[in-house]
């Protein structure tokens, strides 16, 4: 709880913290009493620590196992796996007659105390740094919109630039040809400030703020306070948020449990309790992202066809062609879609990624065809960064992304001067 609290202090609620702490103490104390009654008291620290970590950080442990050791564990049995491992460890130690095991409790307590202290101090340092960061920000201002037409932005998560797909994947992107025939300006290669979604969008919606922040939680917090959305609203725009992120203090279109919005969600996020809750709610963990994508496409189609007197900024964020690669070129479900890039060959990754790109292209063209009076609107189609799963972490090509712009008043000479995705807001009109 201290670890999750220290990541982002503004969410902290002391009543909830004390409630969770009392529950934790009650469960731990009961476990100690039971183990002492059955003669296992001297081994309690080790397996209790492992059990709590397993319960509270279930998703993190799974990722660690998968990404580091490339071993699959069934999530539903992960807790029981830890308990069984502890029992086997106990019998192993007992048979070996190692007498110092009961002394390990003191060591574990001291280690835990210092670890939590370091985590808490690090959180305070980050909080102070972010307070200074927030006070030192100098946000830009977008030009006054002379022609207040609707703005429609379709973000395709992890969509790589045409130059990268041509040179590295030998793939000619037909969407580029289609968009150019519709008078879109298509960037051959455009950089993003960051190669991670939450940081990239934070920089975009806070008007090219390129200062890195401490962690995802602070980036999500700044995104919620979007300066760009605020400035557009002052100019008479209404903002429609079709995203799993809270942008401009607008409610998430759908909560897919990626970034917690409050202290309760933060405590239970990635835990076994969250998985049980999703089971009760009958949330299909494997298909929730595909369901999200389908709902965004449906709602975007409805929103763009509605007439509105004040101009609108319709923002839509599709997790396509982002992993998992749920669909094939024709939009049918991929029977063997890749979830983890570390467990697949690069050839298979490229094949499924390009198939998902083709599906994304068909979706974009279908959406564009259904926009009434599209020539009177500003339309942006972009990625947020490049195809990270195909590139090592230190490769700068991870930052190169797709972007295409159409506007009745756009100036292609000025558009050619754009170097970063996050500079687009200044050039829309």
C-alpha positions in Angstrom: 0.0 0.0 0.0 2.9 2.4 0.8 4.5 1.5 -2.6 1.3 2.3 -4.5 0.6 5.4 -2.5 4.1 6.8 -3.0 3.8 6.5 -6.8 1.2 9.3 -6.8 0.4 11.1 -3.5 -2.5 13.3 -4.8 -4.8 10.2 -4.9 -4.2 9.5 -1.2 -7.2 9.1 1.1 -6.3 8.5 4.7 -9.6 6.9 5.7 -9.3 4.3 2.9 -5.6 3.8 3.8 -6.4 3.1 7.4 -9.2 0.8 6.5 -7.0 -1.2 4.1 -4.2 -1.2 6.8 -6.5 -2.5 9.5 -7.7 -5.3 7.1 -4.2 -6.2 6.3 -3.2 -6.3 10.0 -6.2 -8.4 10.9 -5.5 -11.0 8.1 -1.8 -11.1 8.9 -2.4 -11.4 12.7 -4.9 -14.2 12.1 -2.5 -16.0 9.9 0.2 -15.8 12.5 -2.1 -17.2 15.2 -3.1 -20.1 13.0 0.4 -21.0 12.0 1.6 -20.8 15.6 -1.2 -23.2 16.6 0.0 -25.8 14.0 3.7 -25.3 14.9 4.8 -23.3 11.8 5.2 -19.9 13.5 8.9 -19.6 12.9 8.4 -19.8 9.1 5.6 -17.3 9.0 7.5 -14.2 7.8 8.8 -15.8 4.6 5.6 -17.2 3.2 3.4 -14.4 4.5 5.6 -11.9 2.6 5.5 -14.0 -0.6 1.7 -14.5 -0.3 0.9 -10.8 0.2 3.2 -9.8 -2.7 1.6 -12.4 -4.9 -2.0 -11.2 -4.0 -1.3 -7.5 -4.3 0.9 -7.5 -7.3 -0.5 -10.5 -9.3 -0.3 -8.8 -12.7 3.2 -7.4 -12.1 4.5 -10.9 -11.1 3.0 -12.5 -14.2 4.7 -9.9 -16.4 7.9 -10.4 -14.6 7.7 -14.2 -15.2 6.6 -13.9 -18.8 9.1 -11.1 -19.9 12.1 -12.2 -17.9 11.8 -16.0 -17.7 9.4 -16.6 -20.6 7.3 -18.9 -18.5 3.5 -19.0 -18.6 1.5 -19.3 -15.4 -2.3 -19.5 -15.2 -3.4 -16.4 -13.5 -6.2 -18.2 -11.7 -3.8 -20.5 -10.0 -0.9 -18.1 -9.4 -1.8 -17.6 -5.7 -2.1 -21.3 -5.0 1.2 -21.9 -6.9 2.9 -19.5 -4.4 1.3 -21.3 -1.4 2.4 -24.7 -2.7 5.9 -23.4 -3.3 6.1 -22.2 0.3 4.9 -25.5 1.7 7.4 -27.4 -0.4 10.1 -25.0 0.8 9.1 -25.6 4.4 9.4 -29.4 4.1 12.7 -29.0 2.3 14.1 -26.8 5.0 12.8 -29.1 7.7 14.4 -32.1 6.2 17.7 -30.3 5.8 17.5 -29.3 9.5 18.6 -25.8 8.9 18.2 -24.1 12.4 18.7 -20.5 11.4 15.5 -20.2 9.4 13.5 -18.8 12.3 16.1 -16.0 12.6 15.3 -14.8 9.1 12.1 -13.1 10.4 14.2 -10.3 11.9 16.2 -9.9 8.7 13.0 -9.8 6.6 11.4 -7.2 8.9 14.5 -5.0 8.8 14.8 -5.4 5.0 11.1 -4.6 4.5 11.4 -1.5 6.7 14.3 -0.1 4.8 12.7 -0.9 1.4 9.5 0.8 2.3 11.4 3.8 3.6 13.3 4.1 0.4 10.1 3.8 -1.6 8.4 6.5 0.5 11.4 8.9 0.3 11.6 8.4 -3.5 7.8 9.2 -3.7 8.4 12.5 -1.8 11.3 13.5 -4.0 9.2 12.8 -7.1 6.3 14.8 -5.7 8.5 17.8 -4.9 10.1 17.6 -8.4 6.6 17.5 -10.0 5.4 20.4 -8.0 8.4 22.4 -9.2 7.8 21.0 -12.7 4.2 22.2 -12.7 5.1 25.7 -11.5 7.8 26.1 -14.1 5.8 25.1 -17.1 5.2 27.7 -19.7 2.4 26.5 -21.9 2.0 27.8 -25.4 -1.2 29.1 -26.9 -2.9 27.8 -30.0 -3.9 30.5 -32.6 -7.4 31.9 -32.4 -9.5 29.7 -34.7 -10.7 31.9 -37.6 -12.7 29.1 -39.2 -14.2 27.1 -36.4 -14.9 23.9 -38.2 -15.1 20.5 -36.4 -11.8 18.8 -35.6 -11.7 15.0 -35.8 -8.6 13.2 -34.6 -8.3 9.4 -35.1 -5.3 8.1 -33.1 -4.1 4.6 -34.1 -1.9 3.3 -31.3 1.6 2.1 -32.4 1.1 3.0 -36.1 4.5 3.3 -37.7 5.5 5.9 -40.3 5.3 5.0 -44.1 9.1 5.4 -44.5 9.7 2.8 -41.8 7.2 0.3 -43.3 8.7 0.8 -46.7 12.3 0.5 -45.7 12.2 -2.0 -42.8 9.1 -4.1 -43.5 9.0 -3.8 -47.3 5.3 -2.8 -47.0 3.7 -0.2 -49.2 1.0 1.4 -47.2 -2.1 1.9 -49.5 -3.7 4.2 -46.9 -1.1 6.8 -47.8 -2.2 6.8 -51.5 -5.9 6.9 -50.5 -5.4 9.8 -48.2 -3.3 11.8 -50.6 -6.0 11.3 -53.2 -8.4 12.9 -50.7 -6.0 15.9 -50.4 -4.5 14.9 -47.1 -1.0 16.0 -46.3 0.8 12.8 -45.3 4.1 12.9 -43.4 6.6 10.4 -44.7 8.3 10.3 -41.3 7.3 12.3 -38.2 8.8 12.0 -34.7 7.0 11.8 -31.4 8.4 13.3 -28.2 8.1 9.9 -26.5 7.7 6.2 -27.4 5.1 5.5 -24.7 1.5 6.4 -25.1 0.7 8.2 -21.9 3.8 10.4 -22.2 3.2 11.1 -25.9 -0.4 12.1 -25.3 0.5 14.2 -22.3 3.0 16.2 -24.4 0.4 16.5 -27.2 -2.5 17.7 -25.0 -0.3 20.1 -23.0 1.0 21.8 -26.1 4.4 20.3 -26.8 5.4 20.0 -23.2 8.6 18.0 -23.7 9.7 17.8 -20.1 9.6 14.2 -18.9 7.6 13.4 -15.8 8.3 11.0 -13.0 5.9 8.1 -13.9 2.7 7.2 -15.6 0.5 8.5 -12.8 1.8 12.0 -13.1 1.5 11.9 -16.9 -2.1 10.8 -16.6 -2.7 13.6 -14.0 -1.4 16.3 -16.3 -3.3 14.8 -19.2 -6.5 15.2 -17.1 -5.6 18.9 -16.8 -5.0 19.3 -20.6 -4.2 22.9 -21.5 -5.1 22.4 -25.2 -8.6 21.2 -24.4 -9.0 24.2 -22.0 -8.0 26.6 -24.7 -10.2 25.1 -27.3 -13.2 25.3 -24.9 -12.5 28.9 -24.3 -12.7 29.4 -28.1 -16.2 27.8 -28.2 -15.3 24.2 -28.9 -16.9 21.2 -27.2 -14.6 18.3 -26.5 -15.7 14.7 -27.1 -13.4 12.1 -25.5 -13.4 8.6 -27.0 -10.4 7.3 -25.0 -9.7 5.0 -22.1 -7.8 7.9 -20.6 -9.2 10.9 -18.8 -8.4 13.8 -21.1 -9.2 17.4 -20.2 -11.2 16.3 -17.1 -13.6 14.4 -19.4 -14.8 11.0 -18.2 -13.1 8.0 -19.8 -15.1 6.6 -22.7 -14.5 3.2 -21.3 -12.4 2.0 -18.3 -10.2 -0.8 -19.3 -8.3 -0.8 -16.0 -5.1 0.6 -17.4 -4.7 3.8 -15.4 -6.5 4.0 -12.1 -8.5 7.2 -11.4 -8.8 7.1 -7.7 -7.1 5.7 -4.6 -9.3 2.5 -4.3 -8.6 1.6 -7.9 -4.9 2.3 -7.4 -4.6 0.0 -4.4 -6.4 -2.9 -6.1 -4.9 -2.3 -9.5 -3.0 -5.3 -10.8 -4.0 -7.4 -7.8 -5.7 -10.8 -7.5 -8.7 -8.9 -6.0 -9.0 -7.0 -9.3 -9.0 -10.2 -11.2 -11.7 -11.7 -9.0 -13.8 -8.6 -9.4 -13.5 -8.8 -13.2 -14.6 -12.4 -13.0 -17.7 -11.4 -11.0 -18.4 -8.7 -13.5 -17.9 -11.2 -16.3 -15.2 -9.1 -17.9 -13.4 -11.0 -20.6 -9.8 -10.0 -19.9 -8.6 -11.4 -23.3 -11.2 -9.5 -25.4 -11.8 -6.3 -23.4 -9.5 -4.3 -25.7 -11.1 -5.6 -28.9 -14.5 -4.7 -27.4 -13.2 -1.2 -26.5 -12.0 -0.7 -30.1 -15.3 -1.8 -31.5 -17.2 0.6 -29.2 -14.9 3.5 -30.1 -15.5 2.9 -33.8 -19.2 2.8 -33.3 -19.4 5.9 -31.2 -17.1 7.8 -33.5 -19.3 7.0 -36.4 -22.3 8.3 -34.5 -20.6 11.4 -33.2 -19.3 12.5 -36.6 -22.7 12.2 -38.2 -24.5 14.3 -35.6 -25.0 18.0 -36.3 -23.9 20.5 -33.6 -24.0 24.2 -33.5 -20.9 24.8 -31.5 -17.8 23.4 -33.2 -16.5 20.1 -31.8 -13.2 18.4 -31.2 -13.8 14.7 -31.5 -10.9 12.7 -30.1 -10.8 8.9 -30.7 -8.1 6.6 -29.5 -8.0 3.1 -31.1 -5.7 0.4 -29.7 -5.0 -0.7 -33.3 -2.5 -1.8 -34.5 -1.3 -2.2 -30.9 -0.8 -5.7 -29.4 -2.7 -8.0 -29.1 -3.2 -8.4 -32.8 -6.8 -9.5 -32.6 -7.9 -9.3 -36.2 -6.7 -10.3 -39.7 -6.6 -8.1 -42.8 -10.3 -8.7 -43.5 -11.4 -7.9 -40.0 -12.0 -11.5 -38.9 -10.8 -12.7 -35.6 -7.2 -14.0 -35.6 -7.3 -17.5 -34.2 -3.7 -17.3 -32.9 -3.2 -13.7 -32.2 0.1 -12.6 -30.6 -0.2 -11.2 -27.1 3.5 -11.2 -26.0 6.1 -10.1 -28.5 8.9 -11.8 -26.5 7.4 -15.2 -27.2 7.0 -14.8 -31.0 9.5 -14.7 -33.9 10.1 -11.3 -35.5 8.7 -12.7 -38.8 5.4 -13.7 -37.2 5.3 -10.4 -35.4 5.7 -8.4 -38.6 3.2 -10.6 -40.4 0.4 -10.1 -37.8 1.3 -6.4 -37.3 1.0 -5.7 -41.0 -2.3 -7.6 -41.2 -3.6 -5.5 -38.3 -2.3 -2.4 -40.1 -4.4 -3.4 -43.2 -7.5 -3.8 -41.0 -6.8 -0.4 -39.4 -6.6 1.1 -42.9 -10.0 -0.3 -43.8 -11.5 1.1 -40.6 -10.1 4.6 -41.3 -11.4 4.7 -44.9 -14.8 3.5 -43.8 -14.9 6.2 -41.1 -13.8 8.9 -43.5 -16.5 7.8 -46.1 -19.2 8.3 -43.5 -18.2 11.9 -42.4 -20.8 14.3 -43.8 -19.2 17.5 -45.3 -15.8 16.1 -44.7 -14.2 18.7 -46.8 -15.4 21.4 -44.3 -13.7 19.7 -41.3 -10.2 19.3 -40.0 -9.2 15.7 -39.8 -6.1 14.2 -38.3 -5.1 10.6 -38.5 -2.0 9.6 -36.6 -0.1 7.2 -34.4 1.3 8.1 -31.0 4.7 6.5 -31.6 6.3 3.8 -33.8 6.1 0.0 -33.8 7.9 -0.6 -30.5 7.4 -4.4 -30.5 9.6 -4.7 -33.6 12.5 -2.6 -32.3 15.0 -2.7 -29.4 14.5 -0.2 -26.5 17.4 2.1 -27.6 16.3 2.3 -31.2 15.2 5.9 -32.2 12.9 4.5 -34.8 10.5 3.6 -32.0 9.6 7.4 -31.9 8.8 7.7 -35.7 5.1 7.6 -36.3 2.3 8.0 -38.8 0.5 11.3 -39.3 -1.8 12.8 -42.0 -3.8 16.1 -41.9 -6.6 17.5 -43.9 -8.0 21.0 -43.3 -9.8 23.4 -45.7 -7.3 26.2 -44.7 -4.2 24.1 -44.2 -0.8 25.5 -45.3 1.4 22.7 -46.6 4.5 24.9 -46.4 4.0 25.3 -42.7 3.1 21.7 -42.3 6.4 20.7 -43.8 8.1 22.5 -40.9 6.5 20.3 -38.3 9.2 18.0 -36.7 7.2 16.4 -33.9 3.7 15.0 -33.6 3.1 17.2 -30.5 3.5 20.4 -32.6 0.4 19.7 -34.7 -2.0 21.7 -32.5 -0.2 24.9 -33.5 -0.7 24.3 -37.2 -4.3 23.2 -37.5 -5.5 26.6 -38.7 
